[in-house]
């Protein structure tokens, strides 16, 4: 078992429940996990509020000096650098990033909708945000925080949804290890094992 803990990031356009089963399986397999349940944001800046609330929850669960791996799902992928920056500011070490059916972070300040177009992911796969914000289109169209000096730790891509196949190809072009399980998507236990295996590979 690799050292440290995993922080699971649900999409800001979805509920934390999308990651709960995988979290439970990871815990059952011996990996400590934190799944921040980011409650609805009704005012912009939506993504900055998401990052701040994640940082607050992680700070409640983890002490300075701890080692963390970040697992980002869906539209949380582009926010992984900001989440990690908050952890480094709190004197925690980020050892790895696993992107799970996620958009890739990109330089500049693109919107989620622009990233989806640039990475050949249909905007329709950006989950319904009606629970998350009053105006889902406002979140999809909001400029994301600037990405600086990233990645700062090993990254890998885990694909179980073929709609994100181009994102996986882009990750491979970046030299990241990619695990493609899209032909036979695993159950929750299998997905947890795939996440753990990727994290172990990245931190070896």
DRENDO-162643 format. One record per residue: x, y, z of N, C-alpha, C in turn. Coordinates in steps of 0.05 Angstrom, whole numbers, padded with zeros to 5 digits, always signed. Example, Ala and Ser with C-alpha at 12.3 -4.5 7.8 and 13.67 -1.06 7.14 Angstrom:
# DRENDO-162643
+00264-00114+00156+00246-00090+00156+00264-00066+00156/+00257-00045+00142+00273-00021+00143+00258+00001+00157/
# end
This chain:
# DRENDO-162643
+00017-00024+00000+00000+00000+00000+00018+00025+00000/+00014+00043-00019+00030+00067-00020+00024+00085+00004/+00043+00101+00012+00039+00119+00035+00019+00141+00028/+00008+00153+00049-00010+00176+00045-00039+00169+00042/-00054+00188+00034-00083+00186+00031-00091+00197+00004/-00116+00190-00004-00127+00200-00029-00149+00221-00023/-00149+00242-00039-00171+00261-00039-00186+00258-00065/-00212+00251-00063-00229+00247-00086-00244+00272-00092/-00242+00282-00116-00256+00306-00124-00279+00299-00143/-00303+00304-00134-00326+00300-00152-00328+00325-00170/-00341+00321-00192-00344+00343-00211-00360+00366-00197/-00352+00391-00202-00368+00414-00192-00395+00415-00205/-00400+00399-00225-00426+00398-00238-00442+00373-00230/-00433+00360-00209-00447+00336-00200-00446+00334-00169/-00459+00314-00159-00460+00310-00130-00436+00292-00122/-00429+00294-00096-00408+00277-00085-00415+00248-00087/-00441+00242-00088-00449+00214-00090-00437+00198-00113/-00428+00213-00134-00417+00199-00157-00391+00185-00150/-00379+00193-00127-00353+00181-00119-00356+00164-00093/-00379+00163-00081-00381+00151-00055-00376+00121-00055/-00385+00107-00076-00381+00078-00077-00352+00071-00080/-00338+00086-00097-00309+00082-00101-00294+00089-00075/-00302+00110-00062-00290+00117-00036-00292+00094-00016/-00316+00083-00014-00321+00061+00004-00303+00037-00002/-00301+00031-00028-00284+00008-00037-00255+00013-00031/-00246+00037-00036-00218+00044-00030-00212+00041+00000/-00230+00051+00016-00227+00048+00045-00227+00018+00053/-00244+00003+00040-00245-00026+00046-00219-00040+00039/-00206-00030+00018-00181-00041+00009-00157-00030+00024/-00162-00013+00044-00141-00004+00061-00130+00024+00056/-00141+00039+00037-00132+00065+00030-00149+00086+00044/-00137+00103+00060-00152+00125+00072-00160+00145+00050/-00185+00154+00051-00195+00173+00031-00211+00196+00044/-00210+00218+00030-00227+00241+00037-00243+00249+00012/-00269+00251+00015-00286+00259-00007-00301+00284+00002/-00290+00308-00005-00304+00333+00003-00331+00334-00012/-00352+00338+00004-00379+00342-00008-00383+00371-00011/-00378+00381-00035-00380+00410-00039-00409+00418-00045/-00420+00432-00027-00449+00439-00029-00453+00460-00050/-00478+00465-00057-00485+00483-00080-00473+00511-00077/-00463+00521-00099-00455+00549-00100-00476+00565-00115/-00486+00586-00103-00507+00602-00117-00497+00628-00127/-00471+00634-00123-00459+00659-00132-00432+00653-00145/-00425+00668-00166-00397+00666-00177-00377+00679-00157/-00352+00672-00159-00340+00653-00178-00344+00624-00168/-00357+00608-00185-00365+00581-00176-00341+00563-00172/-00322+00564-00190-00299+00545-00188-00281+00553-00165/-00277+00579-00160-00261+00588-00137-00274+00579-00111/-00300+00581-00110-00314+00572-00086-00311+00542-00082/-00312+00527-00104-00308+00498-00102-00281+00492-00091/-00260+00504-00102-00232+00499-00092-00230+00507-00063/-00242+00529-00054-00240+00538-00027-00253+00518-00008/-00276+00508-00016-00291+00489+00001-00277+00462+00003/-00265+00454-00019-00248+00429-00018-00225+00433+00001/-00212+00456-00001-00189+00461+00017-00197+00461+00046/-00220+00473+00052-00230+00474+00079-00235+00445+00090/-00248+00429+00074-00254+00401+00083-00228+00385+00086/-00210+00387+00067-00185+00372+00069-00169+00382+00094/-00170+00407+00099-00156+00418+00123-00167+00407+00149/-00193+00400+00149-00205+00389+00173-00197+00360+00177/-00189+00347+00156-00184+00318+00157-00154+00311+00157/-00137+00330+00148-00109+00323+00144-00091+00345+00157/-00069+00336+00169-00050+00354+00182-00029+00363+00162/-00015+00385+00169+00008+00393+00154+00028+00371+00154/+00042+00368+00131+00062+00347+00128+00052+00321+00117/+00026+00318+00115+00015+00293+00104+00019+00292+00073/+00020+00268+00063+00022+00263+00034-00005+00255+00023/-00012+00268+00001-00038+00263-00011-00035+00256-00041/-00054+00240-00051-00058+00236-00079-00085+00248-00087/-00087+00261-00109-00112+00273-00118-00124+00257-00140/-00149+00249-00137-00164+00235-00158-00187+00254-00166/-00186+00263-00191-00205+00283-00201-00223+00270-00222/-00249+00274-00219-00268+00262-00237-00283+00284-00254/-00287+00278-00279-00303+00295-00296-00292+00324-00298/-00310+00343-00292-00302+00371-00294-00285+00380-00270/-00278+00362-00252-00259+00369-00231-00231+00368-00241/-00226+00355-00263-00199+00352-00274-00184+00379-00277/-00197+00399-00290-00183+00425-00293-00178+00440-00267/-00191+00432-00246-00188+00445-00220-00167+00432-00202/-00157+00409-00211-00137+00395-00194-00112+00412-00188/-00102+00428-00207-00078+00444-00200-00084+00464-00177/-00108+00476-00177-00114+00496-00156-00118+00482-00129/-00131+00459-00130-00135+00443-00105-00107+00436-00094/-00089+00427-00111-00062+00420-00102-00047+00444-00091/-00050+00467-00104-00036+00491-00095-00045+00498-00067/-00071+00495-00061-00081+00500-00034-00069+00481-00014/-00065+00456-00022-00053+00437-00004-00023+00443+00001/-00009+00451-00019+00019+00458-00016+00021+00483+00003/+00003+00502+00000+00004+00525+00017-00001+00518+00046/-00015+00496+00050-00021+00486+00078+00001+00466+00087/+00023+00464+00072+00046+00447+00079+00040+00418+00077/+00021+00411+00059+00017+00382+00052+00029+00376+00025/+00039+00352+00022+00053+00344-00003+00033+00329-00021/+00031+00338-00046+00015+00323-00066+00034+00306-00082/+00030+00279-00081+00048+00260-00093+00039+00250-00120/+00013+00252-00126+00004+00242-00152-00023+00254-00159/-00029+00252-00185-00056+00259-00196-00066+00236-00212/-00091+00228-00207-00104+00209-00224-00129+00223-00235/-00131+00225-00261-00154+00237-00274-00173+00214-00283/-00197+00214-00274-00216+00193-00279-00239+00204-00297/-00238+00195-00322-00259+00206-00341-00261+00236-00338/-00239+00249-00340-00238+00278-00333-00226+00294-00356/-00235+00320-00357-00221+00339-00374-00194+00345-00363/-00175+00351-00381-00147+00356-00372-00143+00386-00366/-00128+00392-00346-00121+00420-00341-00106+00431-00365/-00109+00457-00370-00096+00470-00393-00087+00498-00386/-00065+00507-00398-00055+00533-00392-00076+00554-00401/-00074+00578-00388-00093+00599-00394-00117+00598-00376/-00139+00611-00384-00163+00613-00369-00187+00604-00386/-00187+00580-00397-00210+00572-00413-00234+00566-00395/-00257+00563-00407-00281+00555-00392-00283+00525-00395/-00301+00513-00378-00306+00484-00380-00317+00477-00408/-00334+00494-00418-00346+00489-00445-00324+00490-00466/-00305+00509-00464-00284+00511-00484-00265+00487-00482/-00259+00478-00457-00243+00455-00454-00256+00430-00466/-00282+00427-00461-00296+00404-00472-00294+00404-00503/-00297+00428-00515-00294+00429-00544-00266+00423-00554/-00246+00435-00540-00218+00431-00548-00209+00403-00545/-00220+00389-00525-00212+00361-00519-00232+00341-00531/-00248+00350-00549-00267+00333-00564-00286+00317-00546/-00295+00331-00525-00314+00319-00507-00340+00335-00510/-00362+00322-00517-00387+00337-00520-00395+00351-00495/-00405+00375-00498-00413+00390-00474-00435+00375-00459/-00449+00357-00473-00471+00342-00460-00460+00324-00438/-00434+00317-00439-00424+00299-00418-00416+00315-00393/-00416+00341-00395-00412+00357-00371-00438+00356-00355/-00437+00342-00333-00460+00334-00319-00480+00356-00313/-00505+00349-00311-00526+00368-00304-00520+00382-00278/-00519+00408-00278-00511+00423-00254-00535+00436-00240/-00559+00426-00246-00582+00439-00234-00582+00439-00204/-00569+00418-00192-00567+00416-00163-00545+00434-00152/-00526+00439-00169-00501+00452-00160-00503+00483-00161/-00514+00493-00182-00516+00522-00185-00544+00529-00196/-00552+00554-00192-00577+00563-00203-00577+00563-00233/-00554+00571-00245-00551+00573-00274-00528+00555-00283/-00533+00530-00291-00510+00512-00299-00493+00524-00321/-00506+00538-00340-00490+00549-00362-00470+00570-00352/-00476+00584-00330-00458+00603-00320-00432+00590-00310/-00435+00566-00297-00412+00552-00288-00396+00541-00312/-00409+00530-00332-00395+00520-00355-00381+00542-00371/-00392+00566-00369-00381+00589-00384-00362+00606-00368/-00357+00600-00343-00340+00616-00326-00311+00610-00332/-00294+00630-00334-00265+00626-00338-00253+00612-00314/-00238+00591-00319-00225+00576-00298-00201+00591-00286/-00194+00584-00262-00169+00597-00250-00145+00590-00267/-00126+00608-00267-00101+00604-00283-00085+00581-00272/-00075+00565-00290-00058+00542-00284-00028+00551-00285/-00014+00548-00264+00015+00555-00263+00031+00531-00257/+00053+00527-00272+00074+00507-00265+00062+00480-00257/+00046+00470-00275+00033+00444-00270+00037+00426-00295/+00041+00400-00291+00039+00385-00266+00064+00387-00249/+00060+00385-00223+00082+00386-00204+00086+00359-00191/+00073+00338-00201+00075+00311-00190+00066+00292-00213/+00073+00267-00212+00065+00248-00233+00035+00247-00237/+00027+00245-00262-00002+00244-00269-00008+00218-00284/-00032+00208-00281-00041+00186-00297-00070+00190-00304/-00080+00175-00324-00107+00178-00334-00121+00151-00333/-00145+00150-00322-00161+00126-00320-00186+00130-00336/-00190+00113-00356-00213+00116-00374-00232+00092-00371/-00257+00098-00364-00278+00078-00363-00302+00086-00380/-00302+00111-00390-00324+00122-00406-00312+00130-00433/-00321+00117-00454-00309+00122-00480-00313+00150-00490/-00332+00165-00479-00336+00193-00487-00311+00210-00481/-00294+00201-00463-00270+00216-00455-00245+00204-00468/-00250+00188-00490-00227+00174-00503-00206+00194-00513/-00215+00217-00524-00196+00236-00534-00179+00248-00512/-00192+00252-00489-00176+00262-00466-00155+00242-00458/-00161+00217-00459-00141+00196-00453-00119+00197-00474/-00125+00201-00499-00104+00203-00519-00087+00228-00514/-00099+00250-00507-00083+00273-00500-00064+00268-00476/-00075+00254-00457-00058+00247-00434-00034+00230-00442/-00040+00211-00460-00018+00194-00470+00003+00210-00485/-00006+00230-00500+00013+00247-00514+00030+00264-00495/+00019+00269-00472+00034+00283-00451+00054+00265-00437/+00054+00239-00444+00072+00220-00431+00061+00208-00406/+00036+00212-00400+00024+00201-00376+00017+00171-00380/+00018+00155-00360+00007+00128-00362-00023+00129-00364/-00034+00113-00381-00063+00112-00386-00073+00083-00383/-00094+00080-00367-00107+00054-00364-00135+00057-00377/-00139+00041-00398-00164+00042-00413-00181+00018-00406/-00203+00022-00391-00221+00001-00384-00249+00006-00396/-00249+00023-00418-00275+00031-00429-00290+00009-00443/-00276-00011-00453-00291-00033-00467-00307-00050-00447/-00297-00054-00423-00311-00068-00403-00309-00052-00377/-00325-00032-00374-00323-00015-00349-00326-00032-00324/-00308-00027-00305-00308-00044-00280-00331-00036-00261/-00336-00054-00243-00354-00047-00221-00339-00030-00201/-00353-00022-00179-00340-00004-00160-00315-00015-00148/-00315-00041-00142-00291-00053-00131-00268-00053-00151/-00275-00059-00176-00254-00059-00197-00244-00031-00203/-00262-00011-00202-00253+00016-00206-00235+00026-00183/-00242+00019-00159-00225+00026-00136-00197+00013-00139/-00197-00012-00148-00171-00025-00151-00155-00011-00173/-00168-00003-00195-00154+00011-00217-00143+00038-00207/-00158+00052-00191-00148+00078-00180-00124+00073-00162/-00126+00053-00145-00104+00047-00127-00079+00038-00142/-00083+00022-00162-00060+00012-00178-00047+00036-00192/-00062+00054-00203-00051+00077-00216-00036+00095-00196/-00048+00099-00173-00034+00116-00153-00008+00102-00144/-00009+00076-00141+00015+00061-00133+00037+00064-00154/+00029+00061-00179+00049+00064-00201+00061+00092-00202/+00045+00112-00197+00054+00139-00199+00073+00147-00176/+00069+00134-00153+00085+00141-00129+00107+00121-00124/+00111+00101-00142+00132+00081-00137+00160+00094-00139/
# end
